[in-house]
């Protein structure tokens, strides 16, 4: 039977030397090591719980105003909004080009212009911590669409 010494690090957790045999069975772990491993497991479970909290949400967009429109309210301290998809279309007949500022609270992230726009964010569009998603047109033309997003603890 071959015995292998493993020293590992997970997400900044203190390495714990353990010995495993060729079948992957853990051998010779002291009580101190077991306590450290239990702490590490608790930290890993907390990380997994954060990952599993990504519940995809959707909000419809429909307004006719040049005023700033809060589409998604600020999510609260320690959280941020992550946009995954955004669609904006002119609701006028015939459609007209609309110019829309996309904002994290009062800070403009990007300004877009067109009569129909769809943005897929595979890497997500992150807003600042505890800031609302706001859109603002330069005119009072009707804008319709929707946004997909989730809230992330930071």
Secondary structure by P-SEA (a helix, b strand, c coil): cbbbbbbbccccccbbbbbbccccccccccaaaaaaaaaaaaaaaaaaaaaacbbbbbbbbbbbccccccccccccccbbbbbcbbbbbcccccccbbbbbbcccccccccccccbbbbbccccccccccccbbbbbccccbbbbbbbbbbbcc
